[in-house]
Amino acid sequence: MADFLTNPWVVIVIVISVMIGNLSALKYVINMRSKAMKKAIEAQKKKKEQGKDDWDDDWDKDDWKK
């Protein structure tokens, strides 16, 4: 059994399998983050189209002029 596990071909297959698994997990995480970023960017664009910014909800624009 030890001879089989130390066979270079078996070691190469195991290493490649781990690398492919890590790359697929990384791809999954990147896709999750990019979808969240796209949603945030779209929401920000909608606010700009409506003429609102992030500070509109906090106070009235005319309050600072008083």
Secondary structure as UniProt FT lines:
FT   HELIX           2..5
FT   HELIX           8..49
FT   TURN            50..51
FT   TURN            54..58
FT   HELIX           61..65
//
